């Protein structure tokens, strides 16, 4: 029985022991080497009699960081990745919520790790596990087998921290049971196998990195961990992908848009590219069409799902022409997910009507770590559950997103509940304005916010378009009450640590 992702590693390491699994700037590692190195660290952990406890990883995005994740799973504990470039204040807030019993780091970041530990009451220097020192140890095969028998599929695999509206990060609890249906669905739906070559863009503390990492382990693929400096210029990015024969991308739209906006696509052709997937935020159709024009035979897929549903709810394979002004559907639910659209009275809405998108199924998270009240708000009993339904769907997650089902049976994302405003007596989706602006010539990126103090819509954008041009074009595309009252051109759009537009930073400029 498959209980953990390390069970998949065992199978693949036996089948393809010498195949390259992951590559970073410094090294390549085979599946056999991953197993050995992660089991060595796991043995160090297990000798401390730690089980089913939180352990942090403080390392740069690397092969060793992946090994550390797997080692914690092998040891029967659960992990949280702390990126070395995270602001110190955020790290301390995460540690306050998590209270980890240990931290894995390497020699390059040992001094910084000690400084973090010194400021956290839950840790001591004795709780620091240094990667290079662990590599000198033997692994305890029998002890790890005993631990495997103790692991329950309902126990926690990792806790991933997202931004909290109160300034306190929320730790989403992802259990082991969520992964087999989730990762096998990916492999079966998109036909990934050992010939697949991924290029990881997402940080390891972001849920979008999970398919890159765990699909590689499941199917025996190869994954290149793209260094940050490779994203400094679009031409550098494309040449990196070309030289490594990458054939699958799963990136945030902001990065794909950057490459398209700089007109780099015609300059370097990726001969091996087969599939481009995107998620995490809305992909503007204009920039997607730039990619599709250059790669007409590549499959493009829009993926939708928050961290709280283990990253996936629905998907839409783009197999038709899409206008620059059209919003992409988020498609149909993944096979293991039940989607429910509810009105304000928790009744299912009819097709074509807008409701809050809720999701139920085996991949739903167990809530927020040490935040019982916040958990109760959004992880709730399914109000439309009935006898005979999948028992896993008795509990659901409220996404806070609005959606409807169109005439083709596809889910259409209608924006966030908290992005819906009332302006001049009209209910407005700020996302609808953003879609209209995205379609205009000379617009690279944009974001709409509402200034509640002054009751006005504010548009921030980057690109060559002028304010007069934007106003003139929007009058032909939107009702008067949806035209932004203030338009601000930015030299550079701010992005958060996950590569999405940083709305909180923009709010400070209102």
C-alpha positions in Angstrom: 0.0 0.0 0.0 1.3 3.5 -0.9 1.2 5.7 2.2 3.8 8.3 1.5 5.7 9.9 -1.4 8.8 8.1 -0.2 7.0 4.9 -1.2 7.0 6.2 -4.8 10.7 7.0 -4.4 11.5 3.4 -3.4 9.7 2.1 -6.5 11.4 4.5 -8.9 14.9 4.2 -7.3 14.6 0.4 -7.8 13.4 0.8 -11.4 15.7 3.7 -12.5 18.5 3.8 -9.9 21.1 5.6 -12.1 18.7 8.0 -13.9 19.2 11.7 -13.2 16.3 12.9 -11.1 17.1 16.5 -10.1 19.7 19.1 -11.2 20.6 22.4 -9.8 23.5 24.8 -10.4 26.0 22.7 -8.4 25.1 19.0 -9.0 22.9 16.3 -10.5 21.4 13.6 -8.4 20.1 10.1 -9.3 17.1 8.5 -7.8 19.3 6.0 -6.0 21.4 8.9 -4.5 18.2 10.7 -3.4 17.1 7.6 -1.5 20.5 7.1 0.2 21.0 10.8 1.2 17.4 11.3 2.4 17.5 8.1 4.5 20.8 9.2 6.1 19.2 12.4 7.4 16.0 10.5 8.3 18.1 8.2 10.5 19.7 11.1 12.3 16.2 12.4 13.0 14.8 9.1 14.1 17.7 8.6 16.6 16.4 11.6 18.4 13.1 9.8 18.9 11.2 12.5 17.1 7.9 11.4 15.5 4.9 13.2 14.0 6.4 16.6 14.8 7.2 19.7 12.7 10.7 20.1 11.4 11.8 23.2 9.4 14.2 23.3 6.4 16.4 26.3 6.1 18.3 26.0 2.8 18.4 27.5 -0.7 16.3 25.9 -3.4 18.5 22.9 -4.3 18.8 19.2 -4.7 19.7 19.0 -1.0 16.5 20.8 0.0 14.4 18.2 -1.8 16.4 15.4 0.0 15.7 17.2 3.3 11.9 17.2 2.6 12.0 13.5 1.8 14.1 12.7 4.8 11.5 14.2 7.1 8.8 12.1 5.4 11.0 9.0 5.9 11.4 9.9 9.6 7.6 10.0 10.1 7.5 13.8 10.7 6.3 16.7 8.7 8.2 19.6 7.1 8.0 23.3 6.4 10.4 25.0 4.0 11.9 28.3 5.1 13.6 29.9 2.1 16.9 31.6 2.9 15.7 34.7 1.2 12.5 35.0 3.2 12.3 38.2 5.3 13.4 37.5 8.8 10.1 38.8 10.3 8.1 36.3 8.2 10.4 33.4 9.4 9.9 34.4 13.0 6.1 34.5 12.6 6.1 31.1 11.0 8.2 29.7 13.8 5.8 31.2 16.4 2.9 29.4 14.8 4.7 26.1 14.1 7.0 25.6 17.1 9.3 23.2 15.3 11.3 20.6 17.2 14.3 20.7 14.7 15.7 22.6 11.8 17.7 21.1 8.9 20.3 23.4 7.3 23.6 23.2 5.5 27.1 24.6 6.3 26.5 27.6 4.1 23.6 28.8 6.1 24.5 27.4 9.6 25.3 30.8 11.0 22.0 32.3 9.9 20.2 29.2 11.2 21.8 29.7 14.6 20.6 33.3 14.6 17.1 32.2 13.8 17.2 29.6 16.6 18.5 32.1 19.1 15.3 34.2 18.6 12.9 31.3 18.8 11.9 29.7 22.1 10.9 26.4 20.6 14.3 25.6 19.3 17.9 25.2 20.5 21.2 24.7 18.7 21.0 21.0 19.6 17.9 20.9 17.3 20.0 22.0 14.3 20.8 19.1 11.9 23.6 20.0 9.4 23.2 18.3 6.1 26.9 17.7 5.5 27.3 16.1 9.0 24.3 13.9 8.4 25.9 12.6 5.2 28.7 11.1 7.3 26.2 8.9 9.1 24.9 5.4 8.2 21.2 5.0 7.6 19.2 2.7 9.8 17.2 0.6 7.3 15.4 -1.5 9.9 14.5 1.5 12.0 13.1 3.4 9.0 11.0 0.4 8.1 9.5 0.4 11.6 8.7 4.1 11.2 7.0 3.4 7.9 4.6 1.0 9.7 3.7 3.6 12.2 2.9 6.3 9.7 -0.8 6.9 9.1 -2.1 8.1 5.8 -4.1 10.7 7.7 -1.1 12.2 9.4 0.6 15.3 8.2 3.1 15.4 5.3 3.9 19.1 5.3 2.7 22.5 6.5 2.8 25.2 3.9 2.5 28.8 4.9 0.4 31.2 2.9 -0.1 34.9 3.5 -2.6 35.8 6.3 -4.9 38.8 6.1 -4.0 39.7 9.7 -0.3 39.6 9.0 0.1 36.2 10.6 1.0 33.5 8.0 -1.5 30.6 7.8 0.0 27.1 7.9 -2.0 24.8 5.6 -1.9 21.2 6.8 -1.5 18.8 3.9 -1.9 15.1 4.9 -0.3 12.0 3.3 -3.7 10.8 1.9 -3.9 13.8 -0.4 -1.0 12.9 -2.5 -1.6 9.5 -4.3 -4.8 10.6 -6.0 -3.4 14.1 -6.7 -0.1 13.1 -8.2 -1.4 10.1 -10.1 -4.1 12.2 -11.6 -1.5 14.6 -13.0 0.6 11.8 -14.5 -2.4 10.0 -16.1 -4.2 13.2 -17.4 -1.1 14.8 -19.0 0.8 11.6 -19.9 4.0 12.4 -18.0 6.7 9.7 -17.9 10.4 9.1 -17.6 11.0 11.1 -20.9 9.5 14.2 -19.2 11.8 17.1 -18.4 10.5 19.7 -16.0 11.9 23.1 -15.3 11.0 24.2 -11.7 10.2 27.9 -11.3 8.1 27.9 -8.2 9.8 28.3 -4.8 9.7 25.1 -2.7 7.5 26.9 0.0 4.9 27.4 -2.8 2.4 24.6 -3.5 3.0 25.0 -7.3 6.4 23.3 -6.8 4.8 20.0 -5.8 4.0 18.7 -9.3 7.6 19.4 -10.4 9.1 17.5 -7.4 6.6 14.7 -6.8 5.8 13.9 -10.5 9.5 13.6 -11.1 9.7 11.0 -8.3 6.5 9.2 -9.4 7.2 8.8 -13.1 11.0 8.9 -13.1 11.2 12.2 -14.9 14.0 14.7 -14.7 13.6 18.1 -13.1 15.9 21.1 -13.5 15.8 23.5 -10.6 16.0 26.9 -12.4 18.3 29.3 -10.5 16.9 32.8 -9.9 19.6 34.4 -12.0 18.3 32.5 -15.1 15.1 34.7 -14.8 17.1 37.9 -14.9 16.6 38.3 -18.6 14.0 36.5 -20.8 16.7 35.4 -23.4 18.7 33.9 -20.6 15.6 32.0 -19.4 14.9 30.6 -22.8 18.4 29.6 -23.5 18.6 27.8 -20.2 15.4 25.8 -21.1 16.7 25.1 -24.6 20.1 23.8 -23.5 18.5 21.4 -21.0 15.9 20.1 -23.5 13.0 21.0 -21.2 9.6 19.8 -22.5 7.2 20.8 -19.7 6.7 24.1 -18.0 4.4 24.7 -15.0 4.9 28.4 -14.1 3.1 31.3 -12.7 1.6 33.6 -15.4 3.8 36.6 -14.3 7.0 34.8 -15.5 5.4 33.7 -18.7 4.1 37.2 -19.3 7.5 38.7 -18.7 9.0 36.6 -21.5 6.2 37.4 -23.8 6.2 41.1 -23.1 9.9 41.4 -23.8 9.3 39.9 -27.3 11.8 37.2 -26.6 9.7 34.3 -27.8 10.7 34.5 -31.5 14.4 34.8 -30.7 15.0 31.4 -29.1 12.8 28.4 -30.1 12.4 25.6 -27.6 12.5 22.6 -29.9 11.6 20.1 -27.2 8.6 22.0 -25.7 5.4 19.9 -25.5 3.3 21.3 -22.7 2.9 24.7 -21.0 0.8 24.8 -17.8 0.1 27.8 -15.7 -1.7 28.6 -12.4 -1.6 30.5 -9.2 -3.2 33.6 -10.7 -5.1 34.7 -13.8 -3.2 34.2 -17.1 -4.0 37.1 -19.4 -5.1 35.8 -22.8 -3.1 38.3 -24.8 0.3 37.0 -23.5 -0.9 33.4 -23.7 -1.7 34.0 -27.4 1.8 35.2 -27.9 3.1 31.9 -26.6 0.5 29.9 -28.6 1.5 31.8 -31.8 5.1 30.8 -31.4 4.2 27.2 -30.3 1.0 26.1 -32.2 1.7 22.4 -31.6 2.3 22.7 -27.8 -0.5 21.9 -25.4 -1.5 24.8 -23.1 -3.4 24.2 -19.9 -4.9 26.6 -17.4 -4.8 25.1 -13.9 -6.8 26.3 -10.9 -6.6 25.4 -7.2 -5.5 26.9 -3.9 -3.0 25.5 -1.4 -6.0 24.3 0.8 -7.0 21.8 -1.9 -3.5 20.5 -2.4 -3.0 22.9 -5.3 -5.6 21.4 -7.8 -9.3 21.8 -8.3 -9.9 22.1 -12.0 -8.1 22.4 -15.4 -8.8 23.7 -18.9 -6.9 22.4 -21.9 -6.9 25.3 -24.5 -7.8 23.7 -27.8 -9.5 26.6 -29.5 -8.8 30.2 -30.5 -9.1 32.6 -27.6 -9.5 36.4 -28.1 -7.1 38.7 -26.2 -10.1 40.2 -24.3 -11.5 36.8 -23.2 -11.1 35.3 -19.7 -9.8 31.7 -19.8 -12.1 29.1 -18.3 -10.8 27.2 -15.4 -12.4 24.1 -16.9 -13.6 20.9 -15.4 -12.8 19.4 -11.9 -10.0 16.9 -11.4 -11.5 13.4 -11.1 -10.9 13.2 -7.4 -12.5 16.6 -6.5 -16.1 17.5 -6.1 -16.9 21.2 -7.0 -19.9 22.9 -5.4 -21.1 26.4 -6.2 -23.1 27.9 -3.4 -25.2 31.0 -3.0 -25.2 33.2 0.2 -27.7 30.7 1.8 -25.5 27.7 1.1 -27.8 26.5 -1.7 -26.4 25.2 -5.0 -26.7 27.7 -7.8 -28.1 26.9 -11.2 -25.8 26.6 -14.3 -25.0 30.1 -15.4 -25.4 31.6 -12.0 -22.5 32.9 -9.9 -21.7 31.2 -6.6 -18.8 30.7 -4.2 -16.6 27.9 -5.4 -16.3 25.2 -2.7 -14.4 22.0 -3.1 -14.7 18.6 -1.3 -12.7 15.4 -1.6 -9.7 13.4 -0.4 -7.2 16.2 -1.2 -8.7 18.8 1.0 -6.3 20.1 3.7 -6.8 19.4 7.4 -7.0 23.0 8.2 -4.6 25.7 9.4 -1.9 24.8 11.9 -2.6 26.1 15.4 -5.5 28.2 14.1 -8.7 26.4 15.1 -11.0 29.5 14.7 -9.7 30.3 11.2 -10.0 26.6 10.3 -13.7 26.5 11.3 -14.5 29.5 9.1 -13.5 27.8 5.8 -13.2 24.1 6.4 -16.8 23.2 7.0 -19.4 20.5 6.7 -20.7 20.1 3.1 -24.3 21.5 3.2 -25.4 19.5 0.1 -23.8 16.2 1.2 -26.3 13.4 0.9 -26.4 9.6 1.6 -24.6 7.7 -1.2 -22.1 10.5 -1.9 -18.3 9.9 -1.6 -17.6 9.9 2.2 -14.6 12.1 1.5 -16.9 14.9 0.4 -18.7 15.3 3.7 -16.3 18.1 4.5 -15.5 21.0 2.1 -13.3 24.0 1.8 -14.7 27.5 1.0 -12.2 29.0 -1.5 -13.6 32.6 -1.4 -13.6 32.6 -5.2 -16.6 33.2 -7.3 -17.4 31.1 -10.3 -20.2 29.9 -12.7 -20.7 27.1 -15.1 -21.0 28.2 -18.7 -23.0 26.6 -21.6 -20.1 24.3 -22.4 -20.0 22.9 -18.8 -16.8 24.7 -18.0 -16.1 26.6 -14.8 -15.6 30.3 -15.3 -13.6 32.1 -12.7 -15.4 35.3 -11.7 -12.9 36.8 -9.2 -12.5 36.8 -5.5 -15.4 37.5 -3.1 -13.2 40.2 -1.6 -12.4 41.6 -5.0 -16.1 42.3 -5.6 -16.9 45.9 -4.9 -20.0 48.1 -4.9 -19.3 51.3 -6.8 -21.8 53.9 -7.9 -24.6 51.5 -6.9 -23.2 48.7 -9.0 -21.6 45.4 -8.1 -18.3 45.1 -9.9 -15.7 42.4 -10.3 -12.3 44.0 -10.4 -11.0 41.0 -12.3 -13.3 41.9 -15.2 -11.6 45.3 -15.5 -8.2 43.7 -15.3 -9.2 41.4 -18.2 -10.3 44.3 -20.3 -7.1 46.2 -19.6 -4.9 43.2 -20.3 -6.3 43.0 -23.9 -5.1 46.6 -24.7 -2.0 47.3 -26.8 0.9 48.5 -24.7 -0.2 46.8 -21.5 2.3 44.4 -20.0 0.7 43.8 -16.5 -2.0 45.4 -14.5 -3.9 45.3 -11.2 -7.1 46.9 -10.1 -7.8 47.9 -6.5 -10.6 49.8 -4.8 -9.9 52.9 -2.7 -12.7 52.5 -0.1 -11.8 55.8 1.6 -12.3 57.8 -1.6 -14.8 55.4 -3.3 -12.7 55.1 -6.5 -11.3 52.3 -8.7 -7.5 52.5 -9.0 -5.6 50.9 -11.9 -1.9 50.1 -11.7 -0.1 49.0 -14.9 3.2 48.6 -16.6 3.8 49.1 -20.4 3.9 51.8 -23.0 0.2 52.7 -23.1 -0.9 56.2 -22.1 -3.6 57.1 -19.6 -5.6 58.8 -22.4 -5.4 55.7 -24.6 -6.5 53.4 -21.8 -9.5 55.6 -20.9 -10.6 55.8 -24.5 -10.3 52.1 -25.2 -12.0 51.1 -21.9 -15.0 53.3 -22.8 -15.6 51.0 -25.7 -15.2 47.9 -23.6 -16.7 48.6 -20.2 -19.7 50.4 -18.7 -18.9 53.9 -17.5 -19.2 52.9 -13.9 -16.3 50.4 -14.4 -13.8 52.8 -15.8 -11.0 53.3 -13.3 -11.0 56.7 -11.6 -7.3 56.8 -11.1 -4.7 55.3 -13.4 -1.1 54.9 -12.3 1.8 53.8 -14.6 4.5 51.9 -12.8 8.1 51.3 -13.9 7.9 47.9 -12.4 5.0 45.8 -11.0 5.7 44.5 -7.4 5.6 40.8 -6.9 5.3 38.7 -3.7 7.5 35.8 -2.7 5.5 33.4 -4.8 5.8 35.4 -8.0 2.3 36.8 -8.0 1.4 40.5 -8.2 1.7 41.9 -4.7 -1.7 43.5 -4.1 -0.8 44.4 -0.5 2.2 46.5 -1.7 0.0 48.3 -4.2 -2.6 49.1 -1.6 0.0 51.0 0.3 0.4 53.3 -2.8 -3.3 54.2 -2.8 
